[in-house]
Amino acid sequence: MTLPRAAAGSLLALACVCACANAWAAPSTFAPVIGSALLCSGHLDNAYFHSWLTSAFGPAYKQEGGAHWFKLDATLWGKPVLEVMVSDDSNPLVFVAAVLDSKPEELEDAIRAGAGLRHLPADASRFPLRESNPGSVIAYHNDKSKIYCARYKPLPPAR
C-alpha cells in the first residue's frame, strides 16, 4: 500500500469514528431544550422539536401512532433517555415525550431534586399517573418511565 493510499484510509477511518461519535452524542443543549419541553415550561411547537432532534440525532427511526420516534443516547435529570417522540401533524395534540430507563418514582425524585418540580400521583392506584402543575405527566411504561407534555393544537389565526 502506498503512503497516500494508507493516509487516505486512516483519514477515512478517523472521519467515520468522529461521525459516529457525533451521531450518538447529545448536544449540550439537550437538557434545556428537551427537558424544558417535557416539563411543559415553554411553548410546544412540534415542527421546531422535530427539526431540532433531526439536526442533533439524525432522522427519526420510525413514524407511528401520530409521532416521529428518535432513538438517542442522552440523559435527563441523571437518568438515561432511550427514546424521544414528537407529534406529527396527523395528531390532534402537540406533544413531546420521552422514555427513560427509570421507575416513575425515581424519575419524580430526580426531577424534584434537579428542577424543583413535583409530579404528584393522580390517584391511589398501583400505577398512577404523576402530574405536575404545569401539566407534564410521568406514566409507567413497563419497568421504565414515559414523561410527556401535551397540548391541543392552537386554532388557526382568524382571517
ROMIDREN-325682 format. One record per atom (N, C-alpha, C): atom name; residue number from 1; residue in three letters; x, y, z. Coordinates in steps of 0.001 Angstrom, whole numbers. Atoms other than C-alpha are relative to their C-alpha. Layout:
<sites>
<'CA'; NUM; 'ALA'; <X; Y; Z>>;
...
</sites>
This chain:
<sites>
<'N'; 1; 'MET'; <848; -1164; 0>>;
<'CA'; 1; 'MET'; <0; 0; 0>>;
<'C'; 1; 'MET'; <901; 1235; 0>>;
<'N'; 2; 'THR'; <-807; -1211; 68>>;
<'CA'; 2; 'THR'; <1407; 3388; -898>>;
<'C'; 2; 'THR'; <-368; 932; 1134>>;
<'N'; 3; 'LEU'; <215; -936; -1104>>;
<'CA'; 3; 'LEU'; <1717; 6177; 1649>>;
<'C'; 3; 'LEU'; <-1263; 842; -184>>;
<'N'; 4; 'PRO'; <1218; -792; 155>>;
<'CA'; 4; 'PRO'; <-1012; 8409; 145>>;
<'C'; 4; 'PRO'; <-1261; -842; 206>>;
<'N'; 5; 'ARG'; <1164; 871; -146>>;
<'CA'; 5; 'ARG'; <-3409; 5467; -6>>;
<'C'; 5; 'ARG'; <-207; -362; 1473>>;
<'N'; 6; 'ALA'; <80; 327; -1427>>;
<'CA'; 6; 'ALA'; <-2620; 4492; 3620>>;
<'C'; 6; 'ALA'; <-501; 1203; 792>>;
<'N'; 7; 'ALA'; <429; -1218; -695>>;
<'CA'; 7; 'ALA'; <-3048; 8101; 4773>>;
<'C'; 7; 'ALA'; <-1479; 261; -259>>;
<'N'; 8; 'ALA'; <1408; -206; 336>>;
<'CA'; 8; 'ALA'; <-6361; 8367; 2935>>;
<'C'; 8; 'ALA'; <-879; -981; 774>>;
<'N'; 9; 'GLY'; <757; 1000; -758>>;
<'CA'; 9; 'GLY'; <-7546; 5136; 4557>>;
<'C'; 9; 'GLY'; <-92; 358; 1469>>;
<'N'; 10; 'SER'; <2; -404; -1411>>;
<'CA'; 10; 'SER'; <-6542; 6389; 8007>>;
<'C'; 10; 'SER'; <-929; 1179; 233>>;
<'N'; 11; 'LEU'; <888; -1162; -136>>;
<'CA'; 11; 'LEU'; <-8307; 9694; 7462>>;
<'C'; 11; 'LEU'; <-1464; -399; -122>>;
<'N'; 12; 'LEU'; <1369; 473; 164>>;
<'CA'; 12; 'LEU'; <-11440; 7915; 6259>>;
<'C'; 12; 'LEU'; <-467; -714; 1260>>;
<'N'; 13; 'ALA'; <352; 709; -1232>>;
<'CA'; 13; 'ALA'; <-11421; 5647; 9327>>;
<'C'; 13; 'ALA'; <-245; 986; 1136>>;
<'N'; 14; 'LEU'; <164; -1007; -1037>>;
<'CA'; 14; 'LEU'; <-10958; 8650; 11601>>;
<'C'; 14; 'LEU'; <-1286; 793; -200>>;
<'N'; 15; 'ALA'; <1232; -735; 294>>;
<'CA'; 15; 'ALA'; <-13792; 10520; 9875>>;
<'C'; 15; 'ALA'; <-1217; -822; 385>>;
<'N'; 16; 'CYS'; <1128; 868; -369>>;
<'CA'; 16; 'CYS'; <-16103; 7533; 10364>>;
<'C'; 16; 'CYS'; <-163; -60; 1513>>;
<'N'; 17; 'VAL'; <68; 36; -1459>>;
<'CA'; 17; 'VAL'; <-15216; 7310; 14056>>;
<'C'; 17; 'VAL'; <-572; 1304; 526>>;
<'N'; 18; 'CYS'; <493; -1300; -462>>;
<'CA'; 18; 'CYS'; <-15827; 11041; 14528>>;
<'C'; 18; 'CYS'; <-1469; 181; -342>>;
<'N'; 19; 'ALA'; <1402; -149; 402>>;
<'CA'; 19; 'ALA'; <-19080; 10991; 12559>>;
<'C'; 19; 'ALA'; <-895; -867; 864>>;
<'N'; 20; 'CYS'; <819; 886; -830>>;
<'CA'; 20; 'CYS'; <-20349; 8004; 14527>>;
<'C'; 20; 'CYS'; <-90; 534; 1419>>;
<'N'; 21; 'ALA'; <18; -539; -1362>>;
<'CA'; 21; 'ALA'; <-19384; 9585; 17839>>;
<'C'; 21; 'ALA'; <-929; 1207; 71>>;
<'N'; 22; 'ASN'; <871; -1168; -2>>;
<'CA'; 22; 'ASN'; <-21137; 12835; 16916>>;
<'C'; 22; 'ASN'; <-1451; -370; -204>>;
<'N'; 23; 'ALA'; <1379; 412; 227>>;
<'CA'; 23; 'ALA'; <-24244; 10992; 15733>>;
<'C'; 23; 'ALA'; <-647; -462; 1296>>;
<'N'; 24; 'TRP'; <557; 527; -1240>>;
<'CA'; 24; 'TRP'; <-24680; 9467; 19182>>;
<'C'; 24; 'TRP'; <95; 972; 1167>>;
<'N'; 25; 'ALA'; <-207; -912; -1122>>;
<'CA'; 25; 'ALA'; <-23517; 12329; 21380>>;
<'C'; 25; 'ALA'; <-1115; 1039; 50>>;
<'N'; 26; 'ALA'; <1049; -1007; -178>>;
<'CA'; 26; 'ALA'; <-26254; 14535; 22785>>;
<'C'; 26; 'ALA'; <642; 1377; 80>>;
<'N'; 27; 'PRO'; <-547; -1355; -106>>;
<'CA'; 27; 'PRO'; <-25661; 18253; 22305>>;
<'C'; 27; 'PRO'; <-167; 538; 1410>>;
<'N'; 28; 'SER'; <61; -574; -1350>>;
<'CA'; 28; 'SER'; <-25068; 20338; 25422>>;
<'C'; 28; 'SER'; <-1340; 678; 269>>;
<'N'; 29; 'THR'; <1297; -658; -174>>;
<'CA'; 29; 'THR'; <-28453; 21982; 24839>>;
<'C'; 29; 'THR'; <-1155; -998; 147>>;
<'N'; 30; 'PHE'; <1064; 1005; -78>>;
<'CA'; 30; 'PHE'; <-30367; 18675; 25101>>;
<'C'; 30; 'PHE'; <-893; 196; 1227>>;
<'N'; 31; 'ALA'; <808; -137; -1226>>;
<'CA'; 31; 'ALA'; <-31469; 19119; 28733>>;
<'C'; 31; 'ALA'; <-820; 1287; 7>>;
<'N'; 32; 'PRO'; <834; -1206; 1>>;
<'CA'; 32; 'PRO'; <-32536; 22763; 28403>>;
<'C'; 32; 'PRO'; <-1119; -36; -1039>>;
<'N'; 33; 'VAL'; <1020; -3; 1059>>;
<'CA'; 33; 'VAL'; <-34405; 22200; 25126>>;
<'C'; 33; 'VAL'; <-1044; -1084; 239>>;
<'N'; 34; 'ILE'; <948; 1109; -114>>;
<'CA'; 34; 'ILE'; <-35977; 18757; 25540>>;
<'C'; 34; 'ILE'; <-516; -131; 1431>>;
<'N'; 35; 'GLY'; <443; 88; -1397>>;
<'CA'; 35; 'GLY'; <-36061; 18682; 29352>>;
<'C'; 35; 'GLY'; <-1053; 1047; 323>>;
<'N'; 36; 'SER'; <983; -1064; -250>>;
<'CA'; 36; 'SER'; <-37889; 22021; 29491>>;
<'C'; 36; 'SER'; <-1320; -290; -700>>;
<'N'; 37; 'ALA'; <1234; 343; 717>>;
<'CA'; 37; 'ALA'; <-40375; 20872; 26853>>;
<'C'; 37; 'ALA'; <-768; -1096; 729>>;
<'N'; 38; 'LEU'; <654; 1099; -716>>;
<'CA'; 38; 'LEU'; <-41071; 17657; 28781>>;
<'C'; 38; 'LEU'; <-658; 468; 1296>>;
<'N'; 39; 'LEU'; <570; -540; -1237>>;
<'CA'; 39; 'LEU'; <-41757; 19724; 31912>>;
<'C'; 39; 'LEU'; <-1069; 1062; -257>>;
<'N'; 40; 'CYS'; <1034; -979; 400>>;
<'CA'; 40; 'CYS'; <-44206; 21979; 29991>>;
<'C'; 40; 'CYS'; <369; 1413; 436>>;
<'N'; 41; 'SER'; <-399; -1328; -455>>;
<'CA'; 41; 'SER'; <-42161; 25052; 30819>>;
<'C'; 41; 'SER'; <220; 973; -1147>>;
<'N'; 42; 'GLY'; <-111; -908; 1136>>;
<'CA'; 42; 'GLY'; <-42407; 26643; 27396>>;
<'C'; 42; 'GLY'; <-1033; -333; -1049>>;
<'N'; 43; 'HIS'; <912; 203; 1115>>;
<'CA'; 43; 'HIS'; <-44266; 26785; 24112>>;
<'C'; 43; 'HIS'; <336; -1307; -709>>;
<'N'; 44; 'LEU'; <-219; 1242; 742>>;
<'CA'; 44; 'LEU'; <-44711; 23463; 22295>>;
<'C'; 44; 'LEU'; <-236; 246; -1485>>;
<'N'; 45; 'ASP'; <87; -131; 1449>>;
<'CA'; 45; 'ASP'; <-44051; 23505; 18564>>;
<'C'; 45; 'ASP'; <625; -1251; -590>>;
<'N'; 46; 'ASN'; <-522; 1288; 455>>;
<'CA'; 46; 'ASN'; <-43746; 20046; 17054>>;
<'C'; 46; 'ASN'; <943; 138; -1193>>;
<'N'; 47; 'ALA'; <-916; -193; 1134>>;
<'CA'; 47; 'ALA'; <-42106; 21342; 13851>>;
<'C'; 47; 'ALA'; <1385; 403; 503>>;
<'N'; 48; 'TYR'; <-1283; -412; -568>>;
<'CA'; 48; 'TYR'; <-39390; 23042; 15914>>;
<'C'; 48; 'TYR'; <724; -1178; 624>>;
<'N'; 49; 'PHE'; <-655; 1120; -686>>;
<'CA'; 49; 'PHE'; <-38696; 19959; 18067>>;
<'C'; 49; 'PHE'; <411; -1095; -987>>;
<'N'; 50; 'HIS'; <-375; 980; 1019>>;
<'CA'; 50; 'HIS'; <-38720; 17637; 15039>>;
<'C'; 50; 'HIS'; <1273; 448; -706>>;
<'N'; 51; 'SER'; <-1185; -537; 667>>;
<'CA'; 51; 'SER'; <-36205; 19871; 13277>>;
<'C'; 51; 'SER'; <1218; -58; 920>>;
<'N'; 52; 'TRP'; <-1107; -3; -962>>;
<'CA'; 52; 'TRP'; <-34046; 20198; 16415>>;
<'C'; 52; 'TRP'; <548; -1408; 203>>;
<'N'; 53; 'LEU'; <-434; 1387; -221>>;
<'CA'; 53; 'LEU'; <-33965; 16439; 17050>>;
<'C'; 53; 'LEU'; <650; -583; -1249>>;
<'N'; 54; 'THR'; <-580; 497; 1244>>;
<'CA'; 54; 'THR'; <-33278; 15671; 13387>>;
<'C'; 54; 'THR'; <1411; 539; -196>>;
<'N'; 55; 'SER'; <-1339; -561; 177>>;
<'CA'; 55; 'SER'; <-30335; 18060; 13292>>;
<'C'; 55; 'SER'; <976; -523; 1059>>;
<'N'; 56; 'ALA'; <-879; 490; -1071>>;
<'CA'; 56; 'ALA'; <-28963; 16723; 16607>>;
<'C'; 56; 'ALA'; <265; -1501; -84>>;
<'N'; 57; 'PHE'; <-115; 1461; -61>>;
<'CA'; 57; 'PHE'; <-29571; 12969; 16140>>;
<'C'; 57; 'PHE'; <-254; -713; -1321>>;
<'N'; 58; 'GLY'; <318; 639; 1271>>;
<'CA'; 58; 'GLY'; <-30448; 12348; 12504>>;
<'C'; 58; 'GLY'; <-1489; -244; -107>>;
<'N'; 59; 'PRO'; <1438; 182; 215>>;
<'CA'; 59; 'PRO'; <-33808; 11343; 11073>>;
<'C'; 59; 'PRO'; <-626; -966; 1003>>;
<'N'; 60; 'ALA'; <752; 905; -872>>;
<'CA'; 60; 'ALA'; <-36489; 9643; 13150>>;
<'C'; 60; 'ALA'; <118; -1418; -551>>;
<'N'; 61; 'TYR'; <-122; 1379; 468>>;
<'CA'; 61; 'TYR'; <-36220; 5868; 13027>>;
<'C'; 61; 'TYR'; <-1344; -595; -376>>;
<'N'; 62; 'LYS'; <1323; 430; 457>>;
<'CA'; 62; 'LYS'; <-39980; 5489; 12619>>;
<'C'; 62; 'LYS'; <-1000; 1129; 224>>;
<'N'; 63; 'GLN'; <1130; -899; -191>>;
<'CA'; 63; 'GLN'; <-43209; 7421; 12308>>;
<'C'; 63; 'GLN'; <-1202; -903; 203>>;
<'N'; 64; 'GLU'; <1053; 929; -368>>;
<'CA'; 64; 'GLU'; <-46025; 5657; 14089>>;
<'C'; 64; 'GLU'; <-838; 615; 1107>>;
<'N'; 65; 'GLY'; <870; -457; -1077>>;
<'CA'; 65; 'GLY'; <-49021; 6447; 16276>>;
<'C'; 65; 'GLY'; <-73; 1511; 132>>;
<'N'; 66; 'GLY'; <85; -1457; -44>>;
<'CA'; 66; 'GLY'; <-49071; 10121; 15346>>;
<'C'; 66; 'GLY'; <1245; 688; 499>>;
<'N'; 67; 'ALA'; <-1247; -583; -511>>;
<'CA'; 67; 'ALA'; <-45423; 10698; 16245>>;
<'C'; 67; 'ALA'; <1203; -452; -808>>;
<'N'; 68; 'HIS'; <-1318; 339; 504>>;
<'CA'; 68; 'HIS'; <-41859; 10725; 14990>>;
<'C'; 68; 'HIS'; <792; -524; 1195>>;
<'N'; 69; 'TRP'; <-734; 655; -1079>>;
<'CA'; 69; 'TRP'; <-39641; 8427; 17106>>;
<'C'; 69; 'TRP'; <1498; 95; -253>>;
<'N'; 70; 'PHE'; <-1453; -149; 78>>;
<'CA'; 70; 'PHE'; <-35964; 9145; 17779>>;
<'C'; 70; 'PHE'; <655; -854; 1069>>;
<'N'; 71; 'LYS'; <-849; 721; -964>>;
<'CA'; 71; 'LYS'; <-33515; 6724; 19415>>;
<'C'; 71; 'LYS'; <1243; 848; 190>>;
<'N'; 72; 'LEU'; <-1161; -845; -257>>;
<'CA'; 72; 'LEU'; <-30650; 8515; 21099>>;
<'C'; 72; 'LEU'; <704; -432; 1266>>;
<'N'; 73; 'ASP'; <-799; 274; -1184>>;
<'CA'; 73; 'ASP'; <-28001; 8402; 23766>>;
<'C'; 73; 'ASP'; <146; 1318; 756>>;
<'N'; 74; 'ALA'; <-8; -1251; -763>>;
<'CA'; 74; 'ALA'; <-28646; 11134; 26330>>;
<'C'; 74; 'ALA'; <-493; -285; 1408>>;
<'N'; 75; 'THR'; <553; 98; -1353>>;
<'CA'; 75; 'THR'; <-29564; 11723; 29959>>;
<'C'; 75; 'THR'; <-781; 1263; 317>>;
<'N'; 76; 'LEU'; <751; -1114; -576>>;
<'CA'; 76; 'LEU'; <-32083; 13934; 31694>>;
<'C'; 76; 'LEU'; <-155; -280; 1484>>;
<'N'; 77; 'TRP'; <103; 115; -1454>>;
<'CA'; 77; 'TRP'; <-32044; 14517; 35442>>;
<'C'; 77; 'TRP'; <765; -1226; 521>>;
<'N'; 78; 'GLY'; <-846; 1113; -403>>;
<'CA'; 78; 'GLY'; <-29331; 11852; 35686>>;
<'C'; 78; 'GLY'; <-510; -1368; -415>>;
<'N'; 79; 'LYS'; <590; 1272; 440>>;
<'CA'; 79; 'LYS'; <-31485; 9164; 34039>>;
<'C'; 79; 'LYS'; <192; -167; -1505>>;
<'N'; 80; 'PRO'; <-189; 224; 1438>>;
<'CA'; 80; 'PRO'; <-30773; 7552; 30639>>;
<'C'; 80; 'PRO'; <-1305; 158; -783>>;
<'N'; 81; 'VAL'; <1139; -179; 906>>;
<'CA'; 81; 'VAL'; <-33135; 8620; 27841>>;
<'C'; 81; 'VAL'; <146; -1035; -1108>>;
<'N'; 82; 'LEU'; <-44; 1054; 1009>>;
<'CA'; 82; 'LEU'; <-34000; 5757; 25481>>;
<'C'; 82; 'LEU'; <-602; 454; -1329>>;
<'N'; 83; 'GLU'; <685; -472; 1203>>;
<'CA'; 83; 'GLU'; <-36374; 7428; 23018>>;
<'C'; 83; 'GLU'; <-644; 1349; 284>>;
<'N'; 84; 'VAL'; <771; -1237; -65>>;
<'CA'; 84; 'VAL'; <-37933; 10796; 22321>>;
<'C'; 84; 'VAL'; <-998; -37; -1148>>;
<'N'; 85; 'MET'; <1047; -42; 1000>>;
<'CA'; 85; 'MET'; <-41213; 11180; 20451>>;
<'C'; 85; 'MET'; <-519; 1429; -121>>;
<'N'; 86; 'VAL'; <564; -1315; 287>>;
<'CA'; 86; 'VAL'; <-42590; 14323; 18806>>;
<'C'; 86; 'VAL'; <-1220; -225; -887>>;
<'N'; 87; 'SER'; <1222; 193; 774>>;
<'CA'; 87; 'SER'; <-46130; 14563; 17469>>;
<'C'; 87; 'SER'; <200; 399; -1450>>;
<'N'; 88; 'ASP'; <11; -407; 1402>>;
<'CA'; 88; 'ASP'; <-46644; 14664; 13736>>;
<'C'; 88; 'ASP'; <-1305; 765; -252>>;
<'N'; 89; 'ASP'; <1170; -843; 273>>;
<'CA'; 89; 'ASP'; <-49320; 16731; 12012>>;
<'C'; 89; 'ASP'; <-1312; -768; -69>>;
<'N'; 90; 'SER'; <1237; 780; 7>>;
<'CA'; 90; 'SER'; <-51819; 13840; 11988>>;
<'C'; 90; 'SER'; <-632; -64; 1382>>;
<'N'; 91; 'ASN'; <475; 96; -1370>>;
<'CA'; 91; 'ASN'; <-52202; 14069; 15766>>;
<'C'; 91; 'ASN'; <-755; 1266; 391>>;
<'N'; 92; 'PRO'; <724; -1200; -441>>;
<'CA'; 92; 'PRO'; <-54795; 16409; 17320>>;
<'C'; 92; 'PRO'; <713; 753; 1125>>;
<'N'; 93; 'LEU'; <-783; -639; -1052>>;
<'CA'; 93; 'LEU'; <-52277; 17184; 20075>>;
<'C'; 93; 'LEU'; <1396; 343; -508>>;
<'N'; 94; 'VAL'; <-1414; -283; 184>>;
<'CA'; 94; 'VAL'; <-48864; 18790; 20003>>;
<'C'; 94; 'VAL'; <662; -541; 1260>>;
<'N'; 95; 'PHE'; <-641; 549; -1188>>;
<'CA'; 95; 'PHE'; <-46573; 16816; 22285>>;
<'C'; 95; 'PHE'; <1456; -323; -237>>;
<'N'; 96; 'VAL'; <-1352; 521; -66>>;
<'CA'; 96; 'VAL'; <-43044; 15900; 23224>>;
<'C'; 96; 'VAL'; <-30; -1023; 1126>>;
<'N'; 97; 'ALA'; <-6; 1070; -998>>;
<'CA'; 97; 'ALA'; <-42494; 12633; 25096>>;
<'C'; 97; 'ALA'; <1357; -687; -21>>;
<'N'; 98; 'ALA'; <-1258; 743; -76>>;
<'CA'; 98; 'ALA'; <-39554; 10551; 26247>>;
<'C'; 98; 'ALA'; <-189; -1225; 881>>;
<'N'; 99; 'VAL'; <-65; 1200; -835>>;
<'CA'; 99; 'VAL'; <-38964; 7067; 27608>>;
<'C'; 99; 'VAL'; <1362; 22; 671>>;
<'N'; 100; 'LEU'; <-1236; -9; -780>>;
<'CA'; 100; 'LEU'; <-36374; 6996; 30391>>;
<'C'; 100; 'LEU'; <151; -1324; 727>>;
<'N'; 101; 'ASP'; <-295; 1248; -690>>;
<'CA'; 101; 'ASP'; <-34699; 3984; 31942>>;
<'C'; 101; 'ASP'; <43; 265; 1504>>;
<'N'; 102; 'SER'; <148; -323; -1414>>;
<'CA'; 102; 'SER'; <-36003; 4714; 35420>>;
<'C'; 102; 'SER'; <-1438; -286; 403>>;
<'N'; 103; 'LYS'; <1367; 162; -515>>;
<'CA'; 103; 'LYS'; <-39003; 3865; 37566>>;
<'C'; 103; 'LYS'; <-603; 1394; 207>>;
<'N'; 104; 'PRO'; <620; -1319; -154>>;
<'CA'; 104; 'PRO'; <-41539; 6719; 37760>>;
<'C'; 104; 'PRO'; <296; 684; 1334>>;
<'N'; 105; 'GLU'; <-290; -599; -1301>>;
<'CA'; 105; 'GLU'; <-40921; 7241; 41486>>;
<'C'; 105; 'GLU'; <1419; 580; 23>>;
<'N'; 106; 'GLU'; <-1391; -455; 45>>;
<'CA'; 106; 'GLU'; <-37168; 7539; 40872>>;
<'C'; 106; 'GLU'; <138; 1230; -905>>;
<'N'; 107; 'LEU'; <-39; -1145; 908>>;
<'CA'; 107; 'LEU'; <-37700; 9915; 37938>>;
<'C'; 107; 'LEU'; <-601; 1223; 671>>;
<'N'; 108; 'GLU'; <628; -1132; -697>>;
<'CA'; 108; 'GLU'; <-40033; 12097; 40007>>;
<'C'; 108; 'GLU'; <956; 583; 1029>>;
<'N'; 109; 'ASP'; <-973; -466; -990>>;
<'CA'; 109; 'ASP'; <-37426; 12285; 42784>>;
<'C'; 109; 'ASP'; <1138; 772; -671>>;
<'N'; 110; 'ALA'; <-1105; -650; 716>>;
<'CA'; 110; 'ALA'; <-34695; 13194; 40262>>;
<'C'; 110; 'ALA'; <-430; 1360; -560>>;
<'N'; 111; 'ILE'; <501; -1277; 530>>;
<'CA'; 111; 'ILE'; <-36840; 15920; 38643>>;
<'C'; 111; 'ILE'; <-185; 995; 1136>>;
<'N'; 112; 'ARG'; <192; -903; -1138>>;
<'CA'; 112; 'ARG'; <-37759; 17361; 42035>>;
<'C'; 112; 'ARG'; <1341; 518; 497>>;
<'N'; 113; 'ALA'; <-1326; -426; -455>>;
<'CA'; 113; 'ALA'; <-34077; 17436; 43050>>;
<'C'; 113; 'ALA'; <678; 915; -1021>>;
<'N'; 114; 'GLY'; <-697; -753; 1035>>;
<'CA'; 114; 'GLY'; <-32867; 18813; 39712>>;
<'C'; 114; 'GLY'; <-710; 1251; -478>>;
<'N'; 115; 'ALA'; <758; -1123; 563>>;
<'CA'; 115; 'ALA'; <-35676; 21140; 38605>>;
<'C'; 115; 'ALA'; <-963; 620; 1009>>;
<'N'; 116; 'GLY'; <888; -540; -1017>>;
<'CA'; 116; 'GLY'; <-37692; 21658; 41782>>;
<'C'; 116; 'GLY'; <-1478; -177; -295>>;
<'N'; 117; 'LEU'; <1393; 197; 408>>;
<'CA'; 117; 'LEU'; <-40903; 20433; 40118>>;
<'C'; 117; 'LEU'; <-504; -1337; 516>>;
<'N'; 118; 'ARG'; <592; 1233; -529>>;
<'CA'; 118; 'ARG'; <-43158; 17884; 41799>>;
<'C'; 118; 'ARG'; <-1010; -569; -969>>;
<'N'; 119; 'HIS'; <1001; 746; 761>>;
<'CA'; 119; 'HIS'; <-45210; 15263; 39985>>;
<'C'; 119; 'HIS'; <-741; -871; 1007>>;
<'N'; 120; 'LEU'; <764; 709; -1020>>;
<'CA'; 120; 'LEU'; <-47916; 14076; 42359>>;
<'C'; 120; 'LEU'; <-862; -1096; -618>>;
<'N'; 121; 'PRO'; <872; 1064; 513>>;
<'CA'; 121; 'PRO'; <-49792; 10769; 41932>>;
<'C'; 121; 'PRO'; <-1423; 508; -172>>;
<'N'; 122; 'ALA'; <1353; -461; 296>>;
<'CA'; 122; 'ALA'; <-53188; 11393; 40326>>;
<'C'; 122; 'ALA'; <-1051; -754; 816>>;
<'N'; 123; 'ASP'; <934; 791; -797>>;
<'CA'; 123; 'ASP'; <-54840; 8636; 42381>>;
<'C'; 123; 'ASP'; <797; -999; 842>>;
<'N'; 124; 'ALA'; <-662; 957; -887>>;
<'CA'; 124; 'ALA'; <-54105; 5792; 44791>>;
<'C'; 124; 'ALA'; <164; -1375; -649>>;
<'N'; 125; 'SER'; <-138; 1289; 680>>;
<'CA'; 125; 'SER'; <-53895; 3064; 42139>>;
<'C'; 125; 'SER'; <1446; -500; 82>>;
<'N'; 126; 'ARG'; <-1328; 605; -72>>;
<'CA'; 126; 'ARG'; <-50927; 729; 41867>>;
<'C'; 126; 'ARG'; <996; 688; -933>>;
<'N'; 127; 'PHE'; <-860; -667; 984>>;
<'CA'; 127; 'PHE'; <-49524; 2533; 38785>>;
<'C'; 127; 'PHE'; <-608; 1341; -405>>;
<'N'; 128; 'PRO'; <664; -1274; 316>>;
<'CA'; 128; 'PRO'; <-50807; 6111; 38972>>;
<'C'; 128; 'PRO'; <810; 870; -953>>;
<'N'; 129; 'LEU'; <-672; -1062; 732>>;
<'CA'; 129; 'LEU'; <-50038; 8848; 36516>>;
<'C'; 129; 'LEU'; <487; 1000; 1034>>;
<'N'; 130; 'ARG'; <-531; -1043; -884>>;
<'CA'; 130; 'ARG'; <-47897; 11522; 38171>>;
<'C'; 130; 'ARG'; <-26; 1295; -791>>;
<'N'; 131; 'GLU'; <217; -1242; 729>>;
<'CA'; 131; 'GLU'; <-48813; 15070; 37191>>;
<'C'; 131; 'GLU'; <602; 1193; 724>>;
<'N'; 132; 'SER'; <-541; -1241; -557>>;
<'CA'; 132; 'SER'; <-47138; 18443; 37690>>;
<'C'; 132; 'SER'; <-1008; 1127; -224>>;
<'N'; 133; 'ASN'; <875; -1146; 202>>;
<'CA'; 133; 'ASN'; <-48861; 21825; 37982>>;
<'C'; 133; 'ASN'; <57; 553; -1418>>;
<'N'; 134; 'PRO'; <-18; -502; 1380>>;
<'CA'; 134; 'PRO'; <-47604; 22987; 34562>>;
<'C'; 134; 'PRO'; <-636; -959; -1007>>;
<'N'; 135; 'GLY'; <693; 934; 881>>;
<'CA'; 135; 'GLY'; <-49120; 19810; 33061>>;
<'C'; 135; 'GLY'; <814; -1164; -517>>;
<'N'; 136; 'SER'; <-754; 1173; 459>>;
<'CA'; 136; 'SER'; <-46282; 17352; 32453>>;
<'C'; 136; 'SER'; <-459; -1223; 783>>;
<'N'; 137; 'VAL'; <500; 1255; -571>>;
<'CA'; 137; 'VAL'; <-47108; 13725; 33165>>;
<'C'; 137; 'VAL'; <1096; -1052; -73>>;
<'N'; 138; 'ILE'; <-877; 1166; -19>>;
<'CA'; 138; 'ILE'; <-44990; 10760; 34201>>;
<'C'; 138; 'ILE'; <-909; -1221; 101>>;
<'N'; 139; 'ALA'; <819; 1208; 32>>;
<'CA'; 139; 'ALA'; <-46537; 7399; 33329>>;
<'C'; 139; 'ALA'; <899; -1228; 82>>;
<'N'; 140; 'TYR'; <-711; 1269; 5>>;
<'CA'; 140; 'TYR'; <-45487; 3802; 33877>>;
<'C'; 140; 'TYR'; <74; -507; -1433>>;
<'N'; 141; 'HIS'; <-213; 575; 1331>>;
<'CA'; 141; 'HIS'; <-44037; 2237; 30713>>;
<'C'; 141; 'HIS'; <782; -1287; 222>>;
<'N'; 142; 'ASN'; <-595; 1264; -438>>;
<'CA'; 142; 'ASN'; <-43392; -1382; 31704>>;
<'C'; 142; 'ASN'; <844; 277; 1246>>;
<'N'; 143; 'ASP'; <-836; -274; -1177>>;
<'CA'; 143; 'ASP'; <-40414; -1097; 34109>>;
<'C'; 143; 'ASP'; <757; 1321; -157>>;
<'N'; 144; 'LYS'; <-637; -1291; 273>>;
<'CA'; 144; 'LYS'; <-39482; 2349; 32765>>;
<'C'; 144; 'LYS'; <-1028; 1123; 182>>;
<'N'; 145; 'SER'; <895; -1159; -99>>;
<'CA'; 145; 'SER'; <-40989; 5847; 32721>>;
<'C'; 145; 'SER'; <-196; 626; -1365>>;
<'N'; 146; 'LYS'; <249; -849; 1153>>;
<'CA'; 146; 'LYS'; <-42610; 7832; 29984>>;
<'C'; 146; 'LYS'; <-433; 1343; 573>>;
<'N'; 147; 'ILE'; <363; -1345; -435>>;
<'CA'; 147; 'ILE'; <-42752; 11582; 30566>>;
<'C'; 147; 'ILE'; <-398; 774; -1248>>;
<'N'; 148; 'TYR'; <438; -754; 1165>>;
<'CA'; 148; 'TYR'; <-44646; 13917; 28291>>;
<'C'; 148; 'TYR'; <-686; 1296; 398>>;
<'N'; 149; 'CYS'; <774; -1229; -73>>;
<'CA'; 149; 'CYS'; <-46129; 17336; 27786>>;
<'C'; 149; 'CYS'; <-830; 35; -1271>>;
<'N'; 150; 'ALA'; <907; -15; 1150>>;
<'CA'; 150; 'ALA'; <-49156; 17576; 25511>>;
<'C'; 150; 'ALA'; <-967; 1171; 120>>;
<'N'; 151; 'ARG'; <936; -1117; 77>>;
<'CA'; 151; 'ARG'; <-51322; 20480; 24424>>;
<'C'; 151; 'ARG'; <-853; -186; -1261>>;
<'N'; 152; 'TYR'; <790; -23; 1219>>;
<'CA'; 152; 'TYR'; <-54203; 20830; 21997>>;
<'C'; 152; 'TYR'; <608; 1002; -954>>;
<'N'; 153; 'LYS'; <-527; -913; 1013>>;
<'CA'; 153; 'LYS'; <-53170; 22452; 18744>>;
<'C'; 153; 'LYS'; <-750; 1320; 82>>;
<'N'; 154; 'PRO'; <680; -1284; -5>>;
<'CA'; 154; 'PRO'; <-53889; 26160; 18674>>;
<'C'; 154; 'PRO'; <-873; 139; -1243>>;
<'N'; 155; 'LEU'; <860; -266; 1155>>;
<'CA'; 155; 'LEU'; <-56679; 27364; 16430>>;
<'C'; 155; 'LEU'; <766; 837; -1014>>;
<'N'; 156; 'PRO'; <-658; -839; 999>>;
<'CA'; 156; 'PRO'; <-55556; 28854; 13136>>;
<'C'; 156; 'PRO'; <-418; 1453; 192>>;
<'N'; 157; 'PRO'; <340; -1413; -179>>;
<'CA'; 157; 'PRO'; <-55455; 32661; 13098>>;
<'C'; 157; 'PRO'; <-1258; 362; -779>>;
<'N'; 158; 'ALA'; <1228; -465; 664>>;
<'CA'; 158; 'ALA'; <-58745; 34372; 12227>>;
<'C'; 158; 'ALA'; <372; 833; -1207>>;
<'N'; 159; 'ARG'; <-265; -767; 1227>>;
<'CA'; 159; 'ARG'; <-58898; 35899; 8767>>;
<'C'; 159; 'ARG'; <-935; 1165; -96>>;
</sites>
